[in-house]
Amino acid sequence: MAYTDDAVKAKLSALNETQESIVTVAQWVMFHRRHADRTGAIWLQKLKEAGGSKRLNLIYLANEVAQQSKARKKDDFLIAFSPIIAEASATAYKGATSEVQQKLRRVIEVWRQRQIFEIPIQEAVEARIDDLDKSGSAGKKPLLGGSLFSSSSGPSAPTEIQPLVPLQISVSKAVASANSAAATADVEYEKLTDPSKTIPTPPVHAARLSALLKSLASAEGAVSESIKARRALLDGLEKIVGMNRTALVAEEAQHVEFSSRKGLIEVKKREVEDGIMRGLSAESSPAAPHATLTPDSKVHINGKGTPRSHDASSPQIERPHVQELTPPPVESLTPVGSPRAEARQPYSTTGSTLVHTQQSANHLHPESMPVAPLPPAVTPGSDLLSSLSMPPVRHYASSPGAENAYKRRRLEPDFSGFGAGEDAMADLDDDVAELLRAESGGY
């Protein structure tokens, strides 16, 4: 279908709320993006003539076209919708039901989140909606801007910046009007000053120049209003900045003062704590200082090595009682079962003695047998000499070895008649007998 005004109006009239219808019309409109300005004007006119639900469908169509243009980086329709989108949104919002208004608010919120339009255009749209909410014609609704669709129960603007709210709204409106007028004037100026286009007849050329002058004058006036509104906003901001600078100086002085006070209090707190600790240490210490007595009879106080002589005022320190180191008796060190000195018998190498010793060892229990040292080595004939030189050993009935000695005497043969009344060395050789007599002292 060729592009004509009637074709555009027919497409817009056939538009419904289904997604398929909105996408189909949006694709046809974008296909004829060379006529974006004309399509935008027809769209705005159709929106003003339509009812409440039909206006919402037209807003949906503009949303689809704008987002697709943003995604494809085709700015034809974004430029065409920028001057008229604020007016169109206010027209659709005014007099609509609360359900339709909530849907419109959702669309405007999506524009801000995805940054479909420039910030001034977006602020102008929100400002127009806020004006309608304030006037009460559309009922009480939360204001747009900042947190776009926050609930009415949320925190309001601080009192310090409340005077800036109307100034900012005026700036947004002025910027939107200036941008729309500037866009129209730029387009008309480019058409008339394009050297590639043929110059029309003088009467038509004069009429177009007159229309361009009006557009330029309108754009100039809109930009002038925007400048005035922005200067007023800057004045209000400068007042707030001045107030905050004065408050900042005062707060910095307070900060320095509180810092110095804090340092003084911290020092005082440490002093008090040190005094408390000293008092506790004094209470926990004993009444008399710890003293130790040194060998040189001097007192060292608290182990610091300071000698102090005894006087009347110093405490009297008693000498500690030392137990004497008395060695234990020999009996306590003697092993159990050791033979006594008087029970020991001289060792003999005679045959009868050895036989008696072996028989006695066989009758004794192994545990009660005393351990005796080995007999010393002897020479032949020394047993006879030792028997003659050693005094006889007497055994008493109370001694432990008396019974064993009695048994040995019974087992030994009787030599009572040996040498009785005779010379004991009569049978020996003369030289041997003489040697024995010399050793035994003449006996």
C-alpha positions as semicolon CSV with decimal commas, in nm:
position;residue;x (nm);y (nm);z (nm)
1;M;0,000;0,000;0,000
2;A;0,135;0,337;-0,098
3;Y;0,189;0,593;0,174
4;T;-0,087;0,854;0,192
5;D;-0,263;1,038;0,472
6;D;-0,572;0,828;0,421
7;A;-0,366;0,510;0,437
8;V;-0,213;0,619;0,768
9;K;-0,555;0,709;0,911
10;A;-0,694;0,375;0,797
11;K;-0,415;0,187;0,969
12;L;-0,463;0,383;1,291
13;S;-0,840;0,334;1,284
14;A;-0,800;-0,044;1,244
15;L;-0,563;-0,061;1,541
16;N;-0,679;-0,268;1,842
17;E;-0,528;-0,368;2,176
18;T;-0,389;-0,703;2,062
19;Q;-0,015;-0,743;2,030
20;E;-0,042;-0,876;1,673
21;S;-0,233;-0,566;1,556
22;I;0,012;-0,327;1,725
23;V;0,320;-0,506;1,582
24;T;0,170;-0,518;1,227
25;V;0,087;-0,146;1,217
26;A;0,426;-0,060;1,373
27;Q;0,611;-0,250;1,100
28;W;0,412;-0,072;0,824
29;V;0,480;0,267;0,984
30;M;0,852;0,197;1,019
31;F;0,869;0,085;0,660
32;H;0,765;0,437;0,561
33;R;1,007;0,607;0,802
34;R;1,086;0,872;0,539
35;H;0,749;1,019;0,627
36;A;0,805;1,008;1,001
37;D;0,714;1,374;1,060
38;R;0,388;1,343;0,871
39;T;0,303;1,015;1,042
40;G;0,368;1,171;1,383
41;A;0,138;1,463;1,312
42;I;-0,144;1,234;1,190
43;W;-0,091;1,007;1,494
44;L;-0,125;1,302;1,737
45;Q;-0,439;1,425;1,559
46;K;-0,594;1,078;1,571
47;L;-0,509;1,044;1,942
48;K;-0,688;1,369;2,025
49;E;-0,998;1,256;1,839
50;A;-1,007;0,904;1,990
51;G;-1,164;0,787;2,316
52;G;-0,998;0,663;2,635
53;S;-0,923;0,299;2,540
54;K;-0,833;0,394;2,182
55;R;-0,580;0,646;2,309
56;L;-0,407;0,376;2,510
57;N;-0,371;0,166;2,192
58;L;-0,215;0,461;2,011
59;I;0,032;0,508;2,301
60;Y;0,120;0,138;2,273
61;L;0,181;0,188;1,900
62;A;0,412;0,483;1,964
63;N;0,595;0,278;2,230
64;E;0,650;-0,012;1,986
65;V;0,774;0,216;1,710
66;A;1,005;0,411;1,943
67;Q;1,162;0,100;2,099
68;Q;1,215;-0,068;1,762
69;S;1,376;0,250;1,629
70;K;1,605;0,265;1,934
71;A;1,704;-0,100;1,891
72;R;1,773;-0,061;1,517
73;K;1,943;0,275;1,568
74;K;1,700;0,450;1,335
75;D;1,625;0,790;1,487
76;D;1,359;0,908;1,239
77;F;1,059;0,839;1,458
78;L;1,243;0,930;1,779
79;I;1,301;1,275;1,636
80;A;0,941;1,293;1,508
81;F;0,788;1,186;1,845
82;S;1,012;1,397;2,070
83;P;0,826;1,729;2,021
84;I;0,478;1,580;2,058
85;I;0,515;1,287;2,300
86;A;0,464;1,498;2,613
87;E;0,143;1,651;2,479
88;A;0,020;1,314;2,356
89;S;0,085;1,146;2,691
90;A;-0,097;1,422;2,880
91;T;-0,391;1,399;2,639
92;A;-0,418;1,021;2,685
93;Y;-0,376;1,049;3,063
94;K;-0,633;1,326;3,115
95;G;-0,984;1,201;3,175
96;A;-0,885;0,831;3,159
97;T;-0,986;0,568;3,411
98;S;-0,755;0,468;3,690
99;E;-0,678;0,139;3,514
100;V;-0,578;0,317;3,193
101;Q;-0,372;0,569;3,390
102;Q;-0,179;0,291;3,563
103;K;-0,099;0,136;3,225
104;L;0,018;0,472;3,093
105;R;0,239;0,516;3,397
106;R;0,390;0,178;3,330
107;V;0,473;0,275;2,971
108;I;0,637;0,600;3,085
109;E;0,838;0,409;3,344
110;V;0,967;0,175;3,072
111;W;1,078;0,478;2,867
112;R;1,285;0,604;3,157
113;Q;1,436;0,265;3,241
114;R;1,537;0,192;2,882
115;Q;1,623;0,555;2,803
116;I;1,410;0,563;2,491
117;F;1,387;0,942;2,477
118;E;1,634;1,204;2,584
119;I;1,631;1,315;2,946
120;P;1,467;1,654;2,883
121;I;1,187;1,490;2,681
122;Q;1,137;1,229;2,952
123;E;1,125;1,496;3,222
124;A;0,873;1,695;3,018
125;V;0,644;1,392;2,992
126;E;0,664;1,330;3,365
127;A;0,607;1,698;3,442
128;R;0,286;1,703;3,237
129;I;0,158;1,395;3,419
130;D;0,250;1,549;3,756
131;D;0,061;1,866;3,669
132;L;-0,249;1,665;3,593
133;D;-0,217;1,481;3,924
134;K;-0,179;1,807;4,115
135;S;-0,475;1,970;3,948
136;G;-0,696;1,688;4,071
137;S;-0,865;1,637;3,737
138;A;-0,713;1,295;3,711
139;G;-0,749;1,204;4,079
140;K;-0,478;1,176;4,341
141;K;-0,178;0,989;4,195
142;P;0,184;0,965;4,296
143;L;0,411;1,217;4,130
144;L;0,646;1,112;3,851
145;G;1,017;1,177;3,846
146;G;1,304;1,046;4,055
147;S;1,142;0,732;4,189
148;L;0,891;0,722;3,907
149;F;0,594;0,532;4,040
150;S;0,656;0,530;4,410
151;S;0,356;0,510;4,635
152;S;0,199;0,827;4,773
153;S;0,281;0,711;5,124
154;G;0,654;0,743;5,052
155;P;0,869;1,027;5,184
156;S;0,808;1,367;5,027
157;A;1,073;1,610;4,913
158;P;1,260;1,796;5,192
159;T;1,139;2,145;5,274
160;E;1,471;2,296;5,166
161;I;1,433;2,181;4,806
162;Q;1,058;2,217;4,773
163;P;1,097;2,567;4,617
164;L;1,306;2,404;4,344
165;V;1,033;2,162;4,237
166;P;0,823;2,417;4,041
167;L;1,140;2,565;3,895
168;Q;1,250;2,227;3,770
169;I;0,905;2,161;3,623
170;S;0,917;2,496;3,442
171;V;1,257;2,408;3,301
172;S;1,131;2,072;3,180
173;K;0,834;2,230;3,005
174;A;1,043;2,504;2,849
175;V;1,303;2,255;2,728
176;A;1,037;2,034;2,571
177;S;0,881;2,330;2,387
178;A;1,219;2,462;2,280
179;N;1,326;2,124;2,148
180;S;1,003;2,082;1,951
181;A;1,024;2,430;1,800
182;A;1,394;2,392;1,730
183;A;1,342;2,058;1,554
184;T;1,069;2,204;1,331
185;A;1,274;2,512;1,248
186;D;1,581;2,300;1,168
187;V;1,385;2,079;0,929
188;E;1,230;2,372;0,742
189;Y;1,562;2,552;0,731
190;E;1,735;2,251;0,580
191;K;1,468;2,216;0,314
192;L;1,488;2,577;0,199
193;T;1,866;2,608;0,215
194;D;1,951;2,276;0,055
195;P;2,152;2,359;-0,259
196;S;2,065;2,032;-0,425
197;K;1,696;2,120;-0,445
198;T;1,553;2,343;-0,714
199;I;1,431;2,684;-0,615
200;P;1,053;2,716;-0,655
201;T;0,875;3,004;-0,817
202;P;0,916;3,340;-0,642
203;P;0,567;3,355;-0,491
204;V;0,598;3,001;-0,348
205;H;0,954;3,070;-0,239
206;A;0,842;3,386;-0,057
207;A;0,563;3,198;0,119
208;R;0,802;2,928;0,234
209;L;1,049;3,187;0,358
210;S;0,771;3,355;0,557
211;A;0,679;3,022;0,714
212;L;1,046;2,959;0,797
213;L;1,072;3,298;0,964
214;K;0,774;3,216;1,182
215;S;0,928;2,881;1,277
216;L;1,259;3,041;1,359
217;A;1,086;3,310;1,568
218;S;0,888;3,044;1,752
219;A;1,203;2,843;1,819
220;E;1,383;3,155;1,936
221;G;1,106;3,242;2,179
222;A;1,093;2,884;2,312
223;V;1,466;2,876;2,369
224;S;1,445;3,217;2,542
225;E;1,181;3,084;2,780
226;S;1,397;2,781;2,849
227;I;1,691;3,008;2,931
228;K;1,480;3,213;3,175
229;A;1,349;2,901;3,348
230;R;1,695;2,753;3,379
231;R;1,838;3,078;3,523
232;A;1,563;3,083;3,783
233;L;1,648;2,723;3,874
234;L;2,017;2,809;3,902
235;D;1,936;3,101;4,134
236;G;1,744;2,868;4,361
237;L;2,024;2,616;4,351
238;E;2,282;2,881;4,434
239;K;2,080;2,983;4,738
240;I;2,073;2,626;4,858
241;V;2,446;2,593;4,785
242;G;2,519;2,909;4,986
243;M;2,316;2,782;5,279
244;N;2,497;2,448;5,269
245;R;2,838;2,615;5,252
246;T;2,762;2,823;5,562
247;A;2,637;2,514;5,742
248;L;2,948;2,326;5,631
249;V;3,181;2,583;5,789
250;A;2,991;2,564;6,118
251;E;2,993;2,184;6,114
252;E;3,368;2,173;6,049
253;A;3,428;2,401;6,349
254;Q;3,210;2,174;6,563
255;H;3,402;1,871;6,439
256;V;3,734;2,022;6,548
257;E;3,594;2,116;6,889
258;F;3,447;1,773;6,953
259;S;3,772;1,608;6,844
260;S;3,971;1,812;7,099
261;R;3,718;1,736;7,372
262;K;3,735;1,368;7,287
263;G;4,116;1,370;7,323
264;L;4,098;1,538;7,664
265;I;3,835;1,296;7,791
266;E;4,039;0,998;7,671
267;V;4,345;1,124;7,863
268;K;4,136;1,177;8,177
269;K;3,982;0,832;8,141
270;R;4,325;0,671;8,121
271;E;4,437;0,857;8,434
272;V;4,131;0,739;8,628
273;E;4,184;0,381;8,513
274;D;4,552;0,394;8,613
275;G;4,451;0,520;8,958
276;I;4,202;0,236;8,995
277;M;4,464;-0,021;8,896
278;R;4,717;0,126;9,142
279;G;4,457;0,108;9,419
280;L;4,378;-0,253;9,343
281;S;4,747;-0,346;9,340
282;A;4,799;-0,173;9,675
283;E;4,505;-0,361;9,830
284;S;4,622;-0,699;9,697
285;S;4,985;-0,655;9,829
286;P;5,067;-0,800;10,186
287;A;5,103;-0,577;10,492
288;A;5,475;-0,652;10,538
289;P;5,715;-0,655;10,245
290;H;5,857;-0,988;10,141
291;A;6,203;-1,031;10,293
292;T;6,471;-1,296;10,254
293;L;6,760;-1,361;10,484
294;T;7,103;-1,377;10,326
295;P;7,410;-1,549;10,473
296;D;7,564;-1,213;10,561
297;S;7,271;-1,141;10,799
298;K;7,131;-0,865;10,575
299;V;6,773;-0,833;10,461
300;H;6,682;-0,797;10,093
301;I;6,342;-0,633;10,057
302;N;6,114;-0,770;9,781
303;G;6,407;-0,945;9,619
304;K;6,550;-0,619;9,483
305;G;6,888;-0,667;9,647
306;T;6,871;-0,360;9,874
307;P;7,044;-0,445;10,203
308;R;6,885;-0,312;10,520
309;S;7,018;-0,360;10,873
310;H;6,791;-0,470;11,157
311;D;6,654;-0,191;11,369
312;A;6,365;-0,141;11,605
313;S;6,121;-0,042;11,333
314;S;6,203;-0,326;11,093
315;P;6,020;-0,659;11,144
316;Q;6,209;-0,932;11,331
317;I;6,269;-1,232;11,111
318;E;6,316;-1,564;11,284
319;R;6,583;-1,801;11,167
320;P;6,422;-2,107;11,009
321;H;6,452;-2,442;11,186
322;V;6,683;-2,677;10,999
323;Q;6,665;-3,051;11,064
324;E;7,002;-3,217;11,122
325;L;7,122;-3,460;10,861
326;T;7,185;-3,770;11,084
327;P;7,294;-4,078;10,885
328;P;7,069;-4,385;10,927
329;P;7,198;-4,687;11,126
330;V;7,396;-4,953;10,948
331;E;7,129;-5,213;11,022
332;S;6,878;-5,027;10,800
333;L;7,118;-5,050;10,506
334;T;7,201;-5,422;10,559
335;P;7,009;-5,652;10,323
336;V;6,762;-5,897;10,472
337;G;6,914;-6,239;10,536
338;S;7,278;-6,124;10,551
339;P;7,494;-6,343;10,779
340;R;7,619;-6,195;11,101
341;A;7,984;-6,143;11,172
342;E;7,997;-6,390;11,460
343;A;7,828;-6,662;11,254
344;R;8,098;-6,668;10,990
345;Q;8,342;-6,955;10,999
346;P;8,689;-6,966;10,863
347;Y;8,718;-7,141;10,535
348;S;8,909;-7,462;10,515
349;T;9,022;-7,672;10,232
350;T;9,006;-8,004;10,421
351;G;8,799;-8,277;10,268
352;S;8,564;-8,313;10,563
353;T;8,484;-7,944;10,565
354;L;8,401;-7,938;10,197
355;V;8,177;-8,243;10,233
356;H;7,993;-8,088;10,529
357;T;7,946;-7,759;10,343
358;Q;7,796;-7,932;10,040
359;Q;7,560;-8,138;10,258
360;S;7,443;-7,830;10,446
361;A;7,380;-7,641;10,120
362;N;7,164;-7,929;9,993
363;H;6,938;-7,910;10,304
364;L;6,890;-7,529;10,298
365;H;6,617;-7,350;10,096
366;P;6,758;-7,154;9,798
367;E;6,591;-6,833;9,908
368;S;6,735;-6,845;10,262
369;M;7,090;-6,926;10,154
370;P;7,328;-6,638;10,229
371;V;7,547;-6,525;9,948
372;A;7,910;-6,562;10,066
373;P;8,219;-6,445;9,883
374;L;8,448;-6,699;9,719
375;P;8,726;-6,837;9,944
376;P;9,070;-6,698;9,886
377;A;9,330;-6,902;9,706
378;V;9,550;-7,109;9,945
379;T;9,870;-7,302;9,917
380;P;9,924;-7,662;10,028
381;G;9,978;-7,683;10,403
382;S;9,838;-7,337;10,472
383;D;9,515;-7,485;10,616
384;L;9,711;-7,651;10,888
385;L;9,896;-7,331;10,964
386;S;9,582;-7,125;10,972
387;S;9,411;-7,373;11,201
388;L;9,698;-7,348;11,438
389;S;9,731;-6,970;11,423
390;M;9,363;-6,873;11,444
391;P;9,195;-6,877;11,785
392;P;8,911;-7,119;11,831
393;V;8,561;-6,987;11,755
394;R;8,304;-7,029;12,025
395;H;7,936;-7,066;11,940
396;Y;7,654;-6,987;12,174
397;A;7,311;-7,133;12,174
398;S;7,152;-6,796;12,100
399;S;7,363;-6,729;11,791
400;P;7,218;-6,821;11,450
401;G;7,525;-7,030;11,352
402;A;7,542;-7,239;11,671
403;E;7,319;-7,515;11,545
404;N;7,503;-7,546;11,214
405;A;7,837;-7,550;11,393
406;Y;7,715;-7,828;11,620
407;K;7,611;-8,035;11,324
408;R;7,944;-7,983;11,154
409;R;8,128;-8,099;11,463
410;R;7,923;-8,415;11,476
411;L;7,992;-8,495;11,116
412;E;8,365;-8,426;11,143
413;P;8,583;-8,727;11,251
414;D;8,715;-8,732;11,605
415;F;9,079;-8,627;11,623
416;S;9,087;-8,599;12,000
417;G;9,387;-8,827;12,030
418;F;9,582;-8,656;11,757
419;G;9,911;-8,538;11,903
420;A;9,806;-8,584;12,266
421;G;10,119;-8,567;12,483
422;E;10,347;-8,588;12,180
423;D;10,534;-8,346;11,969
424;A;10,311;-8,252;11,680
425;M;10,609;-8,214;11,452
426;A;10,789;-8,532;11,538
427;D;10,697;-8,705;11,212
428;L;10,792;-8,406;10,995
429;D;11,125;-8,339;10,843
430;D;11,361;-8,134;11,046
431;D;11,376;-7,845;10,804
432;V;10,995;-7,833;10,769
433;A;10,945;-7,857;11,141
434;E;11,193;-7,579;11,196
435;L;11,019;-7,358;10,942
436;L;10,682;-7,417;11,102
437;R;10,817;-7,341;11,445
438;A;10,970;-7,017;11,322
439;E;10,639;-6,906;11,171
440;S;10,431;-7,009;11,472
441;G;10,648;-6,825;11,719
442;G;10,828;-7,121;11,875
443;Y;10,530;-7,341;11,951
